[in-house]
């Protein structure tokens, strides 16, 4: 898609989502997904300044204005905050602030997931309240706000002032309301934020009273006029005057203390009775804030760190089946897109039929999803209290690709396509063979494999190494050209020298992952030695049990598989173990190691190779047998589990010292 087309698409989409969110009280996507769309739009407009437009939603501060309420102009704009999604972005913010002026400190606050509102007091009395609206003009919600018990109607300070904060609904109130609404057969709320926003914008103030909303105040506008010179001091003064100020707010000195606050808040957020979606970091000194300044949309002296959603709720739109290279049929959830642990997810595995039945997952359910091992999205549970007009899933009797019968193996939960000529099996085998941990053929992904399969050029794995014989035909195929074909053929040629371990993994022997493939290659040294092995010898290799041994023997006793291996040998594919000398004096020797988080010195695959060269046994999951957890930035559930088990946690600095 051309940049101008993508920008137009994103602008229209963001405008639509804004309209639903602010005018119709309807959230079409999770906040994290909206943030991802908006961030992409901002990046594109920055990369292509000639495509900027004053009408772009990136140039607007807040949402849209509803028609049911009287309009109020804000005395000063209610600006949004720019977002940070990583610790590095937070550190960059601090660095920029420090470069401009000497700074005495920052204030860290929980980012309440609610609705921004401004309150106006005259001679100690609440006279006006307005929502953010578009940042310049908001909605008059004065009578509704007076129904919120945590907002003082009078204060012991007679000078006119304006304060701003977040109206929210407590989780306990939200759960009680949904319980009673469900019993009455009424539509239930999707989340506390939507419930709070919808409640505050009711025309009947009595509804607001019944909904028991709350408000945290986070800003005293023009504090200097009231003789206050720092943000933290203004919050303490507001608390003294009777306003509800969040008790978790702290004053800090530097980025280290900011990151500590974010991490602590992240671990405590589940115990809170209100939703937070991040942390807000502000320069404390008001004179510094003025010197740093603002854009038309954001203050430059503040930033909002958004927590990655580890478990989020979204709607399950459909259940579809995929066919693997072994013929295994896997049900997958099609989801309303949602951001989970840093990436937008629209699909999640449902494992098998028993998993769906056990959790009673139905089409159109609201479900909780997370990333298993921080990588693979899966459905954790159903939000039964949100269930409405759902469809029960039934496993079909035929393969979704070849329409031939599928069968469930005895004592197994999975169904398999029993058609030996199912196209998807062959395409899956090609993709797996070309994958990074196998033969690492750059440019031979799933779409290309499927395309070349349908064109008749790739039917079996060994056909990959015969593609060069069809060079003239390939360069004229749609979407290809001389350069792309030359790059692909070069990558194929380079792959011939991959180790025996990579080849064994690429052959797709059932239950033989890359680690087992390395163990086999290291033990047998050559393909010829492996082909004459037996059950006893295989089971003598550490971590190879009866099941894997049987799978290997079944593979090497199949005539078609032997024919494939012989063909690959004739095509000059390496059939020997490319070993490395392991130093037994290494601190990682025979240690079971797990890697988590983002590393700056290595890609994860590179570090895995380095550790294995040092004699480490690198595993994917943390267990009581793990010796070391190497922890990078933005670590997730693996870090929590390691802390619970008392496993040694090593940061990247210590790692580099030991490796050097």
N, C-alpha and C positions, 0 to 999 in steps of 0.2 A: 504494500500500500504506500502511495506517495505521501511525503510529510504533510502536504497541505490537506490531503484527504483524511489522514489520521487525526490531524488537529481539528478539522471540522467535525469529524465523528465524535471526538472527545468533548468538544465544546457543547455540541447538541446533547450528548449523554449527561454531562455534568449539569447542564441547565434543567434537563428533565428530572434528574435525581433531586436537585435543589427544590424544584417546584413541588414535587411529591413530599419532600421532607418538611419544608417550611410552611407550605400552604395547605396541604391535605393531611398533615400529621402522619404520613405514611412513609416508612423506610423501605425502599425497594431492594436495597443491598445493605450489607453490614458497613459500619463506619470505616472499617479498615479497607474495604474494597473501594469505597468512595475516595479515601485518601490516596490509594494507589493510582486511580484514574487521574485525580487532580495533580499528583506529583508528576505523572508522565506528561500531562499537558503543559505544566510549567517548564519541564525540561525541554520539550519540543519547541516551545515558544522562545526559550533562551537560545536554543541551537539555531533557530531560523527567525531572527528578529524582524525580517521583512514580512513575516506572516502574522505579526502581533496585531491585535485589534482592541480598541477601547471597550468594545462590547463583549470581550471574552470574560467568562466567569472568573478567570484568574485575576481580573482587575476589580472584582467586587469583594467587599469585606465579608458580608454574611450571607444570609438567605434571602428569601423573597418576602414580600409583605402580603399578609392575608387581608381580606376585605371586610371581615366582621367587626374589627375593632377600630377605634379612633386612632389616627396617626400622631406620633410624637417625634419631634426632631431632637436628636441628642445634642447636648451642648458641646460635646467633643466626641469624635467618632469612636464607636465601640469596635476596635480593631480585633482581627483574628490573630492567632499566633502561628508562626512558621513551625513546621514539624521536623523532628529528628527521629530517626528509626534505629539508629545504632549509637553505641557509646562513642565511636569515633566522631560522629556528627556533633555530639554534645561537646566533646573536647575541642573540635574546630570552632564552635561557637564561643567557648571560653577563651581560646587563643585570640580570636578576632577582637573580643572585648578588651582583653589585656593589652593588645597592641595599640589600641586607640588612646586609652588613658589608664592611669594607675587606679586600680579598683580595690575597694575595701572588702568586698564580699558579695555573696549571692544569697537569695532566699529560695528554698526548694519547697514546693507545695504539691500535694496530690492533685492530679487533674480529674476533677469530678465530671462524670459522664451525665450531664444534665442540660439545662437550658439557660443561657446567659440572660440576666435581667439587671436593669439599672433602677435604683431607688433614689428618690429625691425627698429631702427633708427641709422644712422651713420652720424656724423657731422651735426645733425639737419634735416636729410632727411629720409623719409620713403623708405627703400630699400627692405623690405621683409615682408610678412604676411603669417601666416599658421594657419590652423584649428587645433583643439586638436588632431584629429585622434585617435590613441590608447594611447595618452599621452606621448609617446616617439617620435613617428614620425607622422607628420601631412601632410596636403596637401598645396601646394603652391597656394595661392589665391591672390597674390600680386596685379595683374592687376585689379582684381575684387574689392578688398578693396579700391583701389585708386578712385573708382567711388562713394564711400560712402562719402557724403559731410561733415558729422560730424567728420570724421577722418582727422586730419591735415596732409598734405603731407610734410610740413616743420614745425619745432618747434624752438623756441629761446633758444635751449640748445644743445651744440655741442658735448658733451660726448656721446659715444655709449650707447644705452639703449634698454631695451625690456619692453613693457607694454602689459598687457592682459586685455581682457574685453569680452563683449557679444554683438554680432551683432543681431539686432532684427528688426522687422517691426512694425511700429505704427498701431494701430487698424484702424485709419482713412484711412491710405493708403491701408490696407488690404481690408477694405470694398469697397473702390473705385475700386481697382483692380478686385475684384470678380464681382462687378456690370458691369464693362466693358467687362470682359471675358464672363459673362453670355450672354450679348447682342450679342457677336460675336459667341456664340455657343461653346466656348472653355471650357475645364474642369476647374472647379473652385477650389480654395485652401481650404483645410479643416480647417486650423487654422493659425494664424500669425507665429507661430514658424516653422511649416513646410514650409510655404511660404518663410520665411527668409533663411532657410537652403537650400532649393531648388534653390533659386535665387543666393545665394553666390557661389554655385557650378555649375553655368552655364559656358559654355566655351566661351560665348560671353560677354565681359565686358559691352557692351551697354545695355544688358538686366538688369544687376545690376543697372545701372544708371536709367533706366526706373522704376525699382521697388522701388526706393527711400528708401533704407535701412538706418539704423542708428546704432550707437555703443556707449555703455557706457563703459568707462575704469574703472576697479576695482583693478588693481594690477600694481605696479612698481616693476619689478623683481630686486632682489639684491639692494634694496633701500639703504642699509648701505653704499654701494660703492659710492653712490651719496650724502653722508653726511646727510642722513635722517634716524632718529631712530625710527619712529613710523608709523604705517599704515595710521592713520588719516592725519598726516603731509604730507605723500607721496601723498595722494589723493588731498590735497590742492595745493601741488606743481604741480601735473599733470594738475589741473584745471587752474593754473596760466600759464602753458605752452601751453594752448589752447585745451586740451583734454576735451571731454564731460564726466563729472563725475556726477553721479545721485544726484540730489539736496536733496533727502530724507535721505541721509546718516547722521548718528549722532554718537557721541561718548558718551558712557554710563559707569556707574561705577559697576553695579551689576545685579543680575538676576531679581530683581524687575523692574529696568528700561528697561531691555531687553524685559521682558514680556509686559510691557506697550507699547514699540515700536511695537512689533508684533501685539498687539491688535489694535493699532491705524492704522497700515499699513493695517490690515485686513479690517477695515471699509472704508479706503480710496481707496483701490485697484480698485474698480469699476469705480471710477472717472478718473483714469489714462488713458492716450492714448497709453499705452503699457501693455502687459501681464506680470504679476509677479506671481510666484507660491509659494512664500514663502519669508523668510528673511534669510540672511547670518549673522552669528555672528563670529567675529574674535578677537583674542587677539590683542591689539593695539601695544604693545611694541615688537620690532623685536628681541631683546635679549631673551625675554620671549618665543617667537615663537621657537627660536633655542633650548632653554632648553627643551621645551615640546616635540619638534620633530614631526616626521611623520611616518606613516606606508608606505608600498610600494604603497598603493592606496590612503590613505587619510592623510591630515595634522591633527595632534591631537589638534592643536590650533584653529581650526575653525569647524563650524557645520552649516548645512543648515536646517532651520525649514521649513517644507512643509505645506502649508495651506490645510486643508481638503476641498475638492471640494464640495460646497453646491449645486451648479447647474453646471452640466457638459453636454457636447454634446457627443452623441454616436449614433451608427446606430441601428435602430429597424429592427431586422432580421426576425421576424415573430410575429403573434398574435395568441395566443392559448387560449382556454377556460378552466376554472376550475369550478368544481361543489362544492358548499358549503353544509353544513349539512342540510340547509333548502331547498336545491334544487336550490338555486340562481346560475345563470350562470354568471360568471365574466370573461370578456376578459382581458388578460394579455400580456404585451409586452415582447418578448424575445429579449434581447439586447446584443450587443458586450460588454463583461465585462468591467466595469469602476469603479473607486473608487469614492464613494460619501460619504462625511461626515464620513470618517474613515473606511468604509467597501466596499468590492468589490460587485457591484450590476450587476446581469445579468437578472433580471426580474423586472418588474414594473407594477403596476395596471393601467388599462385603464378604470376602474369603470363600464362603460356600453356603449351600442351602441350610445347613444346620445352624450356622451363625445367624442367618436372617430369621429363622424360626425362633431360635433361642432368645433373641433380643426383640422379637415381634416387630420387625422393621417393615413398614408399609410405604407404598408410593404416596407422596404428598405429606408425609410426616415431617415435623420439625425434629432434627437430629443434632446430637452433639458430635462434633468431629475433632480429631487431633491427628498429629503426625506420629506414627509409631516409630520409635527410635529416632525422632526428629527428621524423618525422611518420608515415609510412605503414609499418605493420608488414609485414615480409617474411621468408620462410624463407631462411636463408643456406646451411645445409648439413644433412646427415643425420648423426646419430651412429651410424654403422654398427656400432660395437662393442656398441650397446645393442639392435640389431635382433632381434626375436623375434615370429614369427607375424604377418607383415605381408601386406597385399593390394595388388597392383599396380593403379594407376589407368589406366583406359581412357577416352578422350574419347568421349562419346556421339554419336550421329548426329543427335539432334534437340534443339531448343531446350527448356530446362527450363520455360519459361513457356507457350508456345503449342504445343509438341510438333511444330512444323514442322521440316523439314530445316535443318541448319546447314552452312556451307561455309567452307573455308579458302581465302582469296584467294591468287592466284599470287604467289610471292616474299614472302609475309607469314607471320608466325608465328601470327596470330590467326584464330579462327573467328568467323563472323558469322551471326546469324539472318537469313535471306533473306526472311522473311515481312514484307511492308510493313505488315501490320495487327497485329503483335505488341503486345500490351497494354503490356509492360514498356518498349518504346521510347517510347511516348507518356507513360507515367508518369514515366520518366526525364527526358524533355524538359521536362515541367512542373516537376519538382523543380529542374532546372538553371536554368530561366528565373527561378525565384523565389529562387535562392540569393543569398548576400550580395554577391558580386562582380558578379552580374548585376543583377536588378531589386530585390533586397533586400526581398522581401515577407515581413515577420515574421509567423509563424503559418502559413505555407504550406510545411510540411516534407513529408518523404516520406510519413508515415502519413496526413496530411490529404489530400495529393494523391491517394494511392491510394484513400482512402475516397470522396472526391468524384468520382473517375474511375469507380469501381464504381457509384456512385449516379447517374451519367449527367450530372453538372453540369460536369465538367471533362474534355473529350475532346481539345481542342487548346489551344495556348497562348493564343489570343485569347479563349477562353472564360473565362479568369481575370477579364477586365475586363467580363464580362457576368454575373458572379455576383450583383451587386446586383439584377439583375432577378428573382432567385429568393429574395429576402430572407425572405419568409414561410415558404417551404418549408425553408430552411436552419436557421432558429432552432428548428425542431422535430425536427431530426435528432439521433440519439443522440450524446451527448457534446458537443453544441453548446448555445448559449444566446444570448440577445440580446447580452450583453456581448462574448463571444468573436467572434461574427459581426461586430459593429460594429467591433471592433479589427482584424479581418482586412480588412474592406472599406475601412477608413481607410488601412491599410498599402498596399492595392492602389491606392487613389487617389493616394497620395503617390508611388508608384513611377512614375507617368506622367511625372514630371519628371526622371527619371534621365537621365544623359548618353547620347549616341549610343554611346559606348564600351561602357557597361553593356548596352545593348540588343543590340549586335552580339555581345557575349560570350554573352548569354542566348539568342540564336537557335541556338546550338550548332553553328556551322559547324565542320567537322572541322579539327582542329589550330589553331584560332583561340582562343588563351587570352586572358586579360584584358589582358596586355601588348600582344599583337598587335592586339587590338580597340582599345586606346587609340591605337596607331600609325595604324590605319586611320581612326579618327574624327578624329584630329588632322590627317591629310593631306587627307581628302575633305570634312570639315566638315559635309556633309549626307548623308542616305541616298540622295537623288536622284543625287548625284555618284557615289556608290559603285556604284549600279545600272547605270551606263553606262560603267564602266571596262573596261580590256582587260588582256591578259597583260603587255604591256610596261610599262604604267603601274604595275601592281601590283608587278612585280619591281624597279622603280626605287626602291621604298620600302625603306629600310635594314632588314635582318633578315627580309625577306619573300622567300623563294626560290620555286623552281619548283613545289614540292609544295603549299605553302600557297596560292599564286596559283591553281593548278588547282582546289583545293578551294573557294576563294571563287567562282570563275567557275562551277563546277558548281552551287553553291548558288543564285546569283542568276540562273542560266539555267533553274531549275526552276520550272514554272508554279505549283505548289502553294506554294512558298516565297514567290513574288512576291504571290500571293493573300493569304498570311498577313501580309506586310509592309503591304499596302494596307489590310487589315482593322484592323491596329494603328494605322495612320495615321488612319483614320476614328474610332477610339476615343480620339483625342487623345493618343497616346503620342508623346513627344518624339523627333524624328528629326534633331536637330542636335547638333553638338559643343559641349559646355559647356567651353570652353577656359579656361586660366589663363595669366597672364603669368609667364614664367620669367625670373628674374634671372641673367644670364650671369656676374655677379660672385660668385655663390654658390660657396663652397668645394666644393660637391658637383656643380657644373655639369659634365655629361658624364662623371662618374665612375661606374664600375660598382661597385655597392654590394650587399652581402649582409648580412642581419640574422640573428642567432642569439641564443638564450637568452631569458630573461624580463626585460622592461623595466618599470620602475616609472612612468615618465612618459607612456608611450604604449602603446596597443594596437598590435600589429604592423601591422595594416591601416591604422591612422591614421598611423603613422610612414612607411609606404610612400607614402601620399598626400603627406605633407609633403616627403619626399625628392624625389619626382617633381616637385613644385612648385618645387623648387630645382634642377631640371635633371638629377637623378641617374637612372641606369638601374639599377633595382632588380631583381636576379636572385635565384633561389632557391638556387642551388648555387655553392660556391666553386670557382674555377678559376684557372689562371695569368693569366687576363685580369682578375680581380677587383682593383679598386683599394683598396677599404676593406671591412673586416669590422666591423660594429657589434655589439658583444658585450655582452649582458646577463647576468643570473645564470643559473647551471646550464647553461652552454654545453656543447655536446657535440662531435661529430665535426667540425663545420665549423670550430671553433676550432683543433682539432689540425691540420687540413689547412692552414688559413691560416698557422699557425706554421711548418709544414713548407715552405710556398711563400714565406715571407718577406713576406706581405701585411700592410699596415698595419692594426693592430687598434685600434679606437676604443671607449672605454668610454662609458657613458651621461653621465658628467659632462662630458667633452669634447664629446660630441654636442650637449648642451643649450647649451653655451657658443657653439658655432659657429652653431647655429640661431637663437640670440637676438641 
